[in-house]
Amino acid sequence: MADFSIVGKRLPMVDAPDKVTGRALYTDDLALPGMLVGKILHSPHAHARLRSIDTARAERLPPGPVSRFQNGALVLR
């Protein structure tokens, strides 16, 4: 039979003090050199049909987008 020595017992939450004091680091808090960031743009209109997406503003950002997912296809730069 399997050993269920932990099931139904209280376990110490060792990360709880860091979380409640704000010292815990989450993945959103990390910024590494050369790190890529993904963004999702949602339509402000529910069930709307998008005719086009203007990506010019995103492409002007330094160093610009590496790729984008548009019209169901991944577009590499």
C-alpha positions as CSV (number, residue, x, y, z in Angstrom):
1,M,0.0,0.0,0.0
2,A,1.1,3.6,-0.6
3,D,2.4,5.7,2.3
4,F,-0.1,8.5,3.0
5,S,1.7,9.9,6.0
6,I,1.1,13.5,4.8
7,V,-2.5,13.4,3.7
8,G,-4.9,15.1,6.2
9,K,-2.0,16.6,8.3
10,R,-1.1,20.3,8.6
11,L,2.1,21.3,7.0
12,P,4.1,24.4,7.7
13,M,3.8,27.0,5.0
14,V,7.5,28.0,4.8
15,D,6.9,30.7,2.2
16,A,4.0,32.4,4.0
17,P,6.1,35.1,5.9
18,D,7.8,36.2,2.7
19,K,4.5,36.4,0.9
20,V,2.6,38.4,3.5
21,T,5.5,40.9,4.0
22,G,6.0,41.5,0.3
23,R,9.5,40.0,0.2
24,A,8.6,37.1,-2.0
25,L,9.7,37.4,-5.6
26,Y,7.3,36.4,-8.4
27,T,8.1,35.9,-12.1
28,D,6.4,39.2,-12.9
29,D,9.0,40.9,-10.6
30,L,12.0,39.6,-12.5
31,A,13.8,41.6,-15.3
32,L,16.7,39.9,-16.8
33,P,19.0,41.2,-19.6
34,G,17.8,40.3,-23.0
35,M,14.4,39.1,-21.7
36,L,11.5,39.0,-24.1
37,V,8.1,40.2,-22.9
38,G,4.8,39.1,-24.4
39,K,1.8,41.3,-24.6
40,I,-1.8,40.4,-25.5
41,L,-4.0,43.1,-27.1
42,H,-7.7,42.5,-26.5
43,S,-10.5,44.2,-28.3
44,P,-12.5,46.7,-26.2
45,H,-15.6,45.6,-28.0
46,A,-17.1,42.2,-27.2
47,H,-17.8,39.9,-30.3
48,A,-16.4,42.5,-32.7
49,R,-14.9,41.6,-36.0
50,L,-11.4,43.1,-36.4
51,R,-10.8,44.4,-39.9
52,S,-7.1,45.2,-39.3
53,I,-4.5,45.6,-36.6
54,D,-2.1,48.5,-36.8
55,T,1.3,47.2,-35.6
56,A,3.3,50.3,-36.6
57,R,3.5,51.7,-33.1
58,A,4.8,48.4,-31.7
59,E,7.4,48.1,-34.5
60,R,8.8,51.6,-33.6
61,L,9.6,50.5,-30.1
62,P,13.3,49.8,-29.5
63,P,14.4,47.1,-30.5
64,G,11.0,46.4,-31.9
65,P,8.9,43.2,-31.8
66,V,10.6,39.9,-32.4
67,S,7.4,38.3,-33.7
68,R,3.7,38.7,-33.6
69,F,0.7,36.4,-33.8
70,Q,-1.7,37.9,-36.3
71,N,-4.6,36.4,-38.3
72,G,-3.9,32.9,-36.9
73,A,-0.3,32.9,-38.0
74,L,3.0,33.6,-36.3
75,V,4.8,36.4,-38.2
76,L,8.5,36.6,-37.5
77,R,10.5,39.8,-37.9
